[in-house]
Amino acid sequence: MAVPGPVTSRLSVGCHLLLREWGALCVTDAREVVDRVGAIGDDAAPERRGPVLPRDALGVTERDVLEAVPARGGAGPAAIAVHAGMDLDTVMRSLGALAAGGFVERCAKGWRARAAA
C-alpha cells in the first residue's frame, strides 16, 4: 500500500514508484488501510471479544427506537417517533417488541426505558 503525495514533492517519489512499478494499492485514509489489512488478515486477526449485552441482539430499528425512549419521566409514542425520526406505526411495533424483551415499560407519561438489571 502507498499513500500518494503531491507529484511535485521529492518526498512523494517513493510512494509514486511503488504505485507505478510495483502495483502497490493506493490508499488515502486509515479506513482504506483497515479494509485492506482486514481482507489480508481475516484468518490471523484475533477474535473480537467484549461483553455481549441483550441490546446487542436488537435490530437497527429497535435500537434507534430504544435510544429515543427516555430513561426518566417517559414520553408518548408520537414524541418517541419524532425523536427517532420514524413513522408512528414502526415505533409502535418496536415499542411492543422492546417491551416484550424487557427494554421498555409503560408509565404514566407513556413509555420509559427500564433500568438495567
N, C-alpha and C positions, 0 to 999 in steps of 0.2 A: 504494500500500500504506500501511496505517496500523497502528500498534501501539496497541491500546486501553489506556486507563488507568482509574483509578477515576472513576466518574461524579460523585463529589463534589469532584474536584480541578479547579482552574481551569487547570492545566497540560494537562488532557486534552481541553479544549474543541475545539481544532483537529483532532485526530485523530477525535473523535466527529463533527464536522461533515463531514469527508471521508467517513467511513463512511456517514453518513445521507444527505447531499445529493449527493455526487459518486460514490457507488457504489464507493468505494475497497475494496480487498481487505483483509480483516482478517488480520494476521499476528501470531503470538505468540512466535515464536522464529526464530533465524537459519536453521534448516533450511527453514522455510517460505519465507523470503525467497530463499534459494538455489534452491529448487524453482521458484518463480515467475520469477525472473530467468533461470534456465536455460531455461525454456519460451519466454520472450520472446527471449532472445539465442542460441538454438541456432545460427543462421547466423553471428552475429557473434562467438561465443565462439572463442577461439584453440584450435587443436587441441592436445590434451594430448600431451605428449611426455615421454619418460623412457626409461631403459634397459628393454629388453624382455628378461626373463630366461626361460630354459626353464621354470621353475616357474610362470610367469605363465599358461602354457597348460594347467596342471593343473586338473582339476575340483575342486569343493569337497571331495568325499570324499577324493580323493588328497592334496590339500593338508593336510587335517586329519590324515590318517594320517602324512604326512611330518613334520608338526610333532611328532607323538608318538614318532617314532623318534629314539633318542639319537644324538648325533654321536660319542660315545666309548663304548667298552665294549660296547654292544649290549644288546638286550632281545628276549625271546621274543615271538611273536605275541600271546599272551594278555595280556601286560603292555602291549603297544602298544595292543591293543583297549581295555583298561581306561582307559589314559591318553587315548585318542582318544574314548572314550565311544561305541564302536561294537561291533557283534557281530563275532565271530571270523571268520565267512565273508567279510564285507565287507572286513575288514582283510587277510585272506589274498589276496583278489583284488587289492586295492590294492597290497599289497607286491609282487605279481608284476608289475603294471603299472609300479610305481615302479622295480623292478629292471631291467625291460626298457628303461626310459628313462634308466637310469644314475644315478638319485637315491639308491638304497639298495643295500646289498650284504649278503650273508650273512657272518656271522663266527662265532667260537667260541661266543658267548653268544646268538646268534640273528640279529638284523638291526641294522645301524647305517647312519646316513646317510653317503653318500660325500662326500668333500671336494670342494668346487667346483674345477673345472679352472682 
